[in-house]
Amino acid sequence: METYNKYAAYLKERYGGKVYKIPVHLPVTCPNRDGTCGIGGCSFCGEAGAGYEMRDAYEAVKVQLDANMQYIGQKYKAQFFIAYFQNFSNTYMPLKLFKEVLEEIQHEDIIGIAISTRPDCIHTQYLDVLKEWSLKTKKEVCIELGLQTVNYHSLKKVNRGHSLAEYLDAFFKIKSYHFEICTHLILNLPWDNMDDVIENAKCMTALKSDYVKLHALYLVKGTPMAEDYLSGKINLITREDYQQRVIHFLRYLSKDIIVQRIIGRAPKSYTLFSNWDTSWWKIHDEIVEEMIQKEYSQGDLCDYIEGKAVRKFL
């Protein structure tokens, strides 16, 4: 029994072979770091952003793609690739430069791109450029939006620089262009509880986010959140509690939504706290094992949409 709708299996069925996302590192920053909407970034985000194990940001995009495709293709026997613009906000650059970056993605084995960015970095002119590129190249576009939580009080506490409203605005703009959306969520922010976790799942279902990507919060050394953790101002839930949050999230999430991952990872050398000093795959396997034992599956509690209150009349 499949416990949840796994991304790797979905891609293999869709494209007829193994698909691997390859990172592309651009020399970009974030409007929450340079003063546009904030200073210092989110309280959990380090100076390197999410850009661990990546090539130099000043290498040409084509050089990065060629090198990573050769290495990853051989190591993981991947047949097709998605160019993943991962670090910081990858639509936060002059429009001319954005066009130039896209022009470097021409390899026939790249079936699409995934662009990680923020809700306040989505604008119709950039979406127009993406649409033109997609039509010309016949490649798919997925925009990965960092939301982290639907609890707008928590967004403010992590100095996110935007609220839930900006996410909704960006979501509907992107959908109007028929691009896919992957929403990133952190299930163990210190101020969120199980109700927030379930509401995350319900909102993703109601909006019909194509994909979700779940993170366990890790604390990067030297960040404000790491300092708050050291001083006892915040506490983190246990590994077992995180696993229960993932299980509840999946059960309330529509079975049609693809789950890209249920826990992330970060290099130990960068972090004060990461995954309870446990390998990500062990946490993953324990979640899956419990769901199998208890006969849980993605969407088995997704009974709250389509006019639940009036079904008795139908």
N, C-alpha and C positions, 0 to 999 in steps of 0.2 A: 504493500500500500504506500503510495506517495503521500508524504505528510504535508508537503507544500509544493507550490508551482515553481520549480527550479529553473533559473535563468539558463544554465548551461544546456539542459535538456531541451528547453524551448528553442534556443538558437540552433542546436544541431538538427532538430526536426524542421525548423523553418528554412534553413539554408542547405541542408543535406550534407553537412560535414562539421567538423569541430571549428568553433569560432572563438577567437581570443581577443580580448581588449588590450591594446598596446598603448602605453602612456606616451603622451607628447607634452613636453615641458616648454611653456612660453614664459618670457620675462614680463609677466603681468603681476598686478597687485590686486587690491580690493578697495572699494570706496569707503569701507569701514576702517581702513588703515591709513589712508592718505589725507583724511580730513574732509572728504566730500560729504560723508554722512556720519563720520566718527573717527576716532583716533585709537590706534592700538589693536583694532580688530576685535573679534569675539574673544571672550575671556578664556576660552579653551584652545585658541588657535596660536600656534608657535610661529616663529619667524620663517620657518620653511613651509608653512601651510600644511597641505596634505602631500607635499611633494617628496616623499621618501623613495629611495631606490629609483630615481629618475635620471635621465641624461641631462647634460648641461642645457640650461634654458636658452643659451645664446647659440646653440647649434641650429643649423637650418632644419626646418620641419622635415624636409625630405630626407636629410641625413639621419635624423632620429628614427623616422619610420623605417628606412631601409635597414638600419642596424638592429632595431628591435624586432622587426619582422623576421629577419634571418635567425636571430638568436632564439626567439620564442617559438618560431615555426619548427626549428630543429628540436628544441627541448621538450615542447608539449605536443608536437605533431599537429599543430594547428594548420587548417587549410584556408581559412578565411580570417579576416581581421577587422576590428573596429578601432579607428583612431580615437583615443580617449584623451581629450584636453582636460586634464584633471585638476591641476593646482591653482588655488585662488579663484579668481572670477574671469573666465575666459571669453566673455563678451565685453569686458571692461577695457576697451582699447579704442583708438580712433577707427572709424569705419573703414578708411582706406587700408589700414593695416589688417583689419579683420578680413577684408577681401583677399589681400595678398596671402595670408595664412591659408585660407581655403584653397587657393589656386595650387598650392603645393601638394594637395591630397589627390593624387591621380592614379595610384597603383591599382591595377585591376583586381587584386585579391583583397583590397579594402572594400568591404561591402557597405560601410557607413561610418558616421562619426558620432561621438558622444561628447557633448560640451557641458562641462561642469561650470555652474555660475550661480549668481544670487538673483532672487526675485526682482530687486531694484536695478538689475542690469539687463533687463529685457525691454527692448524698444522695437517698434514696428520696422524701422529702417534696417536694423540688424536682421530681423526675421525675413525681410524682403530679400536681403543678400543671401541668406541661407536657402530660401526657396528657389532663387535663381540658380544657385550652385547645385542644389539637389536635382532640379529638373534637367540641368545640363549634364550632370555626371551619372544620373540614375542611381544615386546612392542615398541611403536612409539617413535621417537626422533624428537624433535623440538629445533632448536637453535635460541635463541633470540639475534639478533645483534643490539647493540646500534650504530646507525648511527647519529641520531639527525637532520641532514640536509645534502642535497647534495651540499650545498654551502660551498666549501672547504675553502673559506675565513673566513666564520663564524666558521668553525671547528678550524681554527687556533686561532681565537680570544677567544674561550672558553677554549683554552689550551687542546684540545682534545687528542693530542699526536698521531693522525693518520689523514690521509686525505681520500678523496673519493676512491683513488686507493686501499688502504688496504681493504676497505669494499668490493669492486668489487672482489678482489682476494679471500677474505674469502667466499663471496657469491658463486662463481663458484666452489670452492673446496667443500663446503658443498653440493651443488646441485649434484656434481659428485657422492656423496654417497647416493643420493636419500633421504636425510633427509629434513624435512620441515624447513622453515625459517620464523621467525617473525622479521620484521624490526621496530625498535623504532624510532620515529620522534618527535621532538619538533617543533610545528608550530609557536611559537611566540618568537623565539630568537631575541634579539634587532636589529640585523643587517640584518635580513631576511625580505623580503616583499612578496607581493602576488605572484609575479613572481616565487620566490623561492618555495613557497607553491605548486604552480601548477607543477613546475619542479619535486618536490618531488613525487607527484602523478604520473607524467608521467614516471619517472624512475622506480618506483615500478611496474608499469604496464608493461613496456618494459622488465624488469628483471623477472617478474612473481614471485615476493615475495609471498609466500603462505598466509602470514598474515601481517598486519601492526598494530602497536599500537601507538596511538597518545597521546602526552602529552602537557599540558599547562605548561610552565615553572613556577616552583615555586622557590623562593629564600630562601635557608636555611641560618639561622642566622650564622654570622661569616665567610661566604664564600666570596671569592674575588668579585663575582658578586653582592652579597648582599651589600658589602661595596661600590661598584661602583654605585649601585642604590641609596643608602643613600646620596652619595656625588653629585648626579646628572649627573654622567658620562654616564649613560644609562637610557633609558626610556622604559617602557613596554606599549604595545598596550592595548586598552580597551577590556572589556569583549565582547562587541558587535563586535569589529574587529576580535577577536579570533573566535567567532562563524562563521563569514563570511569566515574566512580562512578554517575552518573545512568543511563548505559547499562546497567551491570551490574545496578543496582537494578531497572530496568524489565524486563530479561530474566528475572530471577528472580521477578518479581511476577506473581501470577495475572492472566491476561488479563481476568478478570471484574471486577477492581477498577478503579474510575474514578479517573483521575489529574487532580486539580484544577489542578496546575501543577508544573513541574519546576524552576523557579527564581523567586525573588521579586525585590523591588526596594525600595530605600529612598532618600529624598532625599539628595543628595550633601552638602547643608549640615549634616545631622545626623551624618554618618558619617566615620569615619577610613578605613574600608575597605568597599567595596561592589562586588561583582561584578567585581573586577579592572579597574575603570574601563572596563567594557565594557557596552553596552546589554544588557538582559535578553533582548530578542528575538534579538540576534545569537548569544548563547550557546545559546538555545533552538534556533534554526535550524541551528546547527552540529551539535548533538546529533542532531536529526532527520535531517539530511543524512547523517551518518556511519552511522546505523542503516539508512537506505535503501540506501546504497552497499554495506554489508556484509550486507544482507538479514537484519537483526536485527529483532525485534519484541517487544512486551511479552508475557512469559510463555513465550518459546521455550526457556527453561531451567528452567521450573517443572515439574520432574519428580520432586520429592522428597516429595510428599504421597501419601496413599492407599496406604500400605504398600509402598513401593518395593522393599523387600528380598524380599517374597514374590510379586511379580508373576510371576516365572519359573515358579511352580507353577500359575499360572492359565491 
